[in-house]
Amino acid sequence: MRVHQLGVFLILLMLPLADAAVLGQEKFPGDTRLPEYVWERVTAKAAFAPRDGAGALTFDGRMWLLDGWNPGDKKHFPRTCNNEVWSSADGKDWRLDKANTFLDKAFDPLKDWEGRHTAGYVVHQKKMWIVGGDVNQGHYHFDVWNSADGKAWSHVNAGKPVPWGPRALHYTLAFKDKIWVIGGQTIPNIAAGKEIFYRDVWNSSDGITWTEVKPKEPFWPQRGMIGGSAVFKGRIWILGGGTYDTPKVPTRKYFNDVWSSADGIEWTRHLEAATWAPRQYHEVAVFDDRLWVLEGYHKANRNDVWHAADGIKWHEVPATPWRPRHAASVFVHDGALWMVAGNNMESDVWKLTRKKR
């Protein structure tokens, strides 16, 4: 047999083996096929009132929904935001663990945390934490609170305001046994003060003593407005974000770049522009060993959902069934990724799971 004929013969002989390998991929851990996901509506109307910007934490086997904003509902939000705490193990049945006490001017901010939304929310040292807040009451929040049960809350830094204020719309996460606060801005058209767009990083192990981490150039431009958190493969990830309009900078900024860091100092820009559109007030998460970007705002509310195994090659989940929104509450819980409420102003609950092959 001639050499070239032998080569063709060997290739033909190997084809069935290649087909068999493809057919048997799902039996091996190294399956590299793109995963498929499906959404399921758990309930169209949960027990809590519709809201956006509510904190979303997974803790002690339950999903915890903290505070929120709904100026059109004076019954549940008499002061624009409230300080309720709800929890659920299954997304259908929700329990009110802490009733709203933020009712009128008689409220004492030393005894309980003021109603707020889009604050910093993390699970750290076996407790739930609220870090800072918004400007809806005409002032900034310099407080840090924590709780082991969602009912009783401790003012961690009473008498010692955080050194990184004033700011709102900061990106907050738990990483390497510390709480991290990244970026954010002031909003002088709502709360008086200097106009500042932050490009800084702070961390704390106890919520009282904070250390400024000095990033090295190049790193991300000023921004905030990122909900949830993304800690993936031993790194902090910044996925998009933006700036809120101010008197001197009336045009908002929207980003779709991707950055990560193992220490908050050295940053890597993985993408200048991801395949998903620039956005702010979106949610980020880590689920199924992948990074996720969900919904958000850019000219209008969005309902697109994207995931990536490396932060570079992004894939869209097709045919999202829930209404467009921003500032939703996203959980990773019980083997699923959950989408709850948001600026669609419904108390709907959805969960996404990976299709079995």
C-alpha positions in Angstrom: 0.0 0.0 0.0 1.3 3.4 -0.9 2.1 5.9 1.9 -0.7 8.3 1.0 -3.2 5.5 0.7 -2.1 4.2 4.2 -2.7 7.7 5.6 -6.2 7.8 4.2 -6.9 4.3 5.5 -5.8 5.2 9.0 -8.0 8.4 9.0 -11.0 6.4 7.9 -10.3 3.8 10.5 -10.2 6.4 13.3 -13.5 8.2 12.4 -15.8 5.7 14.3 -13.5 6.1 17.3 -13.8 9.9 17.1 -17.6 9.6 16.8 -17.7 7.3 19.8 -15.7 9.8 21.9 -18.2 12.6 21.1 -21.2 10.4 21.9 -19.6 9.4 25.2 -18.4 12.8 26.3 -21.0 13.2 29.0 -19.6 10.2 30.8 -16.3 11.9 31.4 -15.5 14.9 33.7 -13.6 16.6 30.8 -16.9 17.2 28.9 -16.2 20.6 27.2 -19.6 21.0 25.5 -21.4 24.2 26.2 -23.9 23.7 29.1 -27.5 24.4 28.5 -29.8 26.1 31.1 -33.5 26.4 31.7 -35.6 28.9 33.6 -38.5 28.0 35.8 -41.0 30.4 37.4 -41.3 29.4 41.0 -44.0 32.0 41.9 -45.4 35.1 40.2 -46.2 36.8 43.4 -44.1 36.1 46.6 -45.3 37.3 50.0 -43.0 40.4 50.0 -44.0 43.6 48.3 -42.4 44.4 44.9 -39.1 46.3 45.2 -35.8 46.9 43.6 -32.2 47.2 44.9 -32.9 44.7 47.7 -29.9 42.9 49.2 -29.6 39.2 48.3 -27.6 36.8 50.5 -27.5 33.1 50.7 -26.9 32.1 54.3 -27.7 29.1 56.6 -29.6 27.2 53.9 -31.9 30.1 53.0 -32.2 33.0 50.6 -32.3 36.3 52.4 -34.0 39.4 50.9 -33.0 42.6 52.7 -34.6 46.1 52.5 -35.4 47.6 49.1 -36.9 50.6 47.3 -40.5 51.3 46.1 -41.6 54.9 46.3 -44.9 54.1 44.8 -45.9 51.8 47.7 -46.4 54.0 50.8 -47.9 51.2 52.8 -44.7 49.0 52.7 -42.2 51.8 52.0 -43.5 54.9 53.9 -40.0 56.5 53.6 -39.1 55.3 50.0 -37.0 52.4 51.3 -37.6 50.0 54.2 -35.5 47.7 56.4 -37.4 44.5 56.2 -35.8 41.1 56.1 -37.4 38.1 54.4 -36.1 34.6 53.9 -37.0 31.4 52.0 -35.6 27.9 51.6 -37.5 27.2 48.3 -38.2 30.5 46.7 -42.0 29.9 47.0 -42.7 30.3 50.7 -41.1 33.5 52.2 -40.9 34.3 55.9 -40.8 37.8 57.4 -37.9 37.6 59.8 -37.7 41.3 60.5 -40.6 43.7 60.1 -40.0 47.2 58.8 -39.2 49.7 61.5 -38.2 52.6 59.2 -41.6 54.3 59.5 -41.3 58.0 60.4 -39.0 60.6 61.9 -39.2 59.0 65.3 -36.9 56.2 64.0 -33.6 55.9 65.9 -30.7 55.0 63.5 -28.5 53.9 66.5 -30.9 51.1 67.4 -31.6 49.8 63.9 -30.4 50.3 60.4 -32.2 52.9 58.2 -34.1 51.7 55.2 -32.0 51.6 52.1 -31.3 49.8 48.8 -28.3 49.1 46.5 -26.1 49.0 49.6 -23.2 46.5 50.2 -24.3 43.0 51.2 -22.0 40.1 52.0 -21.8 36.9 54.1 -18.6 37.1 56.2 -17.5 35.2 59.3 -20.8 33.3 59.5 -22.9 36.4 59.5 -24.8 38.6 57.1 -23.5 42.1 56.7 -24.9 45.4 55.4 -22.2 47.9 54.5 -23.1 51.5 53.8 -26.2 52.4 51.8 -27.8 54.9 49.5 -28.7 58.6 49.5 -32.5 58.4 49.4 -32.8 60.1 52.8 -30.7 63.1 51.7 -27.6 61.8 53.4 -25.0 59.1 53.1 -24.7 56.0 55.3 -21.4 55.4 57.2 -22.6 52.4 59.1 -21.9 48.6 59.1 -24.3 46.1 60.6 -24.3 42.3 60.9 -26.6 39.5 62.0 -26.4 35.8 62.6 -30.2 35.2 62.2 -31.7 38.1 60.2 -33.7 39.2 63.2 -31.2 40.8 65.6 -28.7 43.2 64.1 -25.6 44.7 65.6 -24.2 48.1 64.7 -20.6 46.9 64.2 -18.9 50.3 63.9 -21.0 52.4 66.2 -19.1 55.6 67.0 -16.5 54.9 64.3 -17.9 55.8 60.8 -16.3 54.1 57.8 -13.3 56.0 56.5 -14.2 55.6 52.9 -17.4 57.6 52.9 -19.3 59.4 51.6 -20.3 57.1 48.8 -23.1 55.1 47.3 -23.5 52.5 44.5 -20.2 50.8 45.6 -19.4 47.2 44.7 -19.1 45.1 47.8 -17.9 41.5 48.2 -16.3 39.0 50.5 -12.8 37.8 49.5 -9.9 36.2 51.4 -11.7 36.5 54.7 -12.2 40.3 54.3 -15.0 42.6 53.2 -14.1 44.6 50.2 -15.6 48.0 49.0 -14.7 49.0 45.5 -15.6 52.2 43.6 -18.9 54.0 43.9 -19.6 57.7 43.9 -21.3 60.7 45.5 -24.6 62.0 44.2 -24.7 65.7 45.1 -28.0 66.3 43.3 -29.6 64.1 46.1 -27.2 64.4 49.0 -25.2 67.6 49.4 -21.4 67.3 49.2 -18.5 67.2 46.8 -18.9 65.4 43.4 -16.6 62.4 43.5 -16.4 59.3 41.3 -14.3 56.8 43.2 -11.6 54.6 41.8 -10.4 53.0 45.0 -10.3 49.8 46.9 -10.8 49.2 50.7 -11.0 46.1 52.8 -11.7 45.1 56.4 -11.8 41.9 58.4 -14.1 43.2 61.1 -16.1 46.1 59.5 -14.5 48.6 61.9 -10.9 49.0 60.8 -10.5 49.6 57.1 -7.4 49.5 55.0 -7.1 51.2 51.6 -5.6 49.0 49.0 -3.6 50.9 46.3 -4.2 49.5 42.8 -1.4 49.8 40.3 -2.0 51.1 36.8 -3.5 50.1 34.6 -6.8 49.3 36.2 -10.5 50.0 35.7 -12.0 53.6 35.3 -14.3 55.1 38.0 -17.5 53.2 38.4 -20.1 51.5 40.6 -23.6 50.3 40.1 -22.7 46.5 40.1 -25.1 44.3 42.1 -24.2 41.0 43.6 -20.6 39.9 43.6 -18.2 37.8 41.6 -15.3 36.0 43.2 -14.1 33.3 40.8 -11.0 31.2 40.6 -9.3 33.0 43.5 -9.8 36.5 41.9 -12.1 39.5 42.3 -14.0 40.2 39.0 -15.4 43.5 37.9 -17.9 43.1 35.1 -19.3 46.2 33.5 -20.9 48.9 35.7 -21.2 52.6 35.3 -21.8 56.0 36.8 -25.0 57.8 37.9 -25.7 61.3 36.5 -24.6 64.3 38.5 -24.8 68.1 38.0 -21.3 68.3 36.5 -21.4 65.0 34.7 -25.0 64.7 33.5 -24.3 61.9 31.1 -24.1 58.4 32.6 -21.3 56.1 31.7 -21.9 52.4 30.9 -19.2 49.8 30.7 -18.9 46.2 29.4 -15.2 45.6 30.1 -13.9 42.7 32.2 -11.2 43.0 34.9 -9.9 40.7 37.6 -7.4 40.7 40.4 -6.0 38.3 42.9 -5.1 41.0 45.5 -6.8 44.2 44.6 -3.5 45.7 43.5 -2.5 44.1 40.3 -5.4 44.1 37.8 -5.8 42.3 34.5 -8.1 43.6 31.8 -9.4 40.5 30.0 -11.8 42.3 27.7 -12.2 46.0 26.7 -15.7 45.2 25.4 -17.5 41.9 26.1 -20.1 40.5 23.8 -22.9 41.6 26.2 -24.0 45.2 25.9 -22.7 47.9 28.4 -24.9 48.2 31.4 -25.3 49.4 35.0 -27.6 48.3 37.8 -27.1 44.7 36.7 -26.3 41.7 38.8 -23.2 39.5 38.7 -22.8 36.0 40.2 -20.8 32.8 40.1 -22.8 29.7 39.4 -22.0 26.3 37.9 -18.3 27.2 37.9 -19.0 30.1 35.6 -19.3 33.9 35.8 -22.7 35.4 35.2 -24.0 38.8 34.1 -27.8 39.3 34.3 -30.2 42.1 33.3 -29.4 45.7 34.1 -30.1 49.1 32.5 -28.8 50.9 29.4 -31.4 53.2 27.8 -34.0 50.7 29.0 -34.4 47.7 31.3 -32.8 44.5 30.1 -33.5 40.8 30.5 -30.5 39.2 28.8 -28.4 36.6 30.7 -24.8 35.7 29.9 -22.2 33.3 31.3 -18.5 32.5 30.8 -16.1 29.9 32.1 -13.1 32.2 31.7 -14.4 35.8 31.6 -13.5 36.1 28.0 -15.8 33.9 25.9 -19.4 34.8 26.8 -22.5 32.9 25.9 -26.1 34.1 26.1 -28.9 32.0 27.6 -31.6 32.2 24.9 -35.3 33.1 25.4 -35.3 34.6 28.8 -38.9 34.3 30.0 -39.0 37.0 32.7 -39.7 40.7 32.1 -36.8 43.2 31.6 -35.6 44.8 34.8 -32.6 46.3 36.6 -31.5 46.3 40.3 -32.9 42.8 40.8 -32.0 40.4 43.6 -29.9 37.4 42.5 -29.1 34.4 44.6 -27.0 31.2 44.1 -28.9 28.6 46.2 -29.8 24.9 46.2 -28.1 24.1 42.9 -29.8 27.0 41.0 -29.3 30.6 40.1 -32.3 32.7 41.2 -33.8 35.9 39.8 -36.0 37.8 42.2 -38.0 41.0 41.9 -36.2 44.2 40.6 -37.3 47.3 38.8 -40.0 45.4 36.9 -41.8 46.1 40.3 -43.2 42.6 40.6 -42.5 40.1 43.4 -41.8 37.3 41.0 -39.3 34.5 41.7 -37.5 32.5 39.0 -34.7 29.9 39.1 -32.3 28.7 36.5 -30.8 25.2 36.5 -28.5 23.3 34.2 -30.1 20.9 31.8 -29.2 17.3 32.3 -27.8 15.4 29.3 
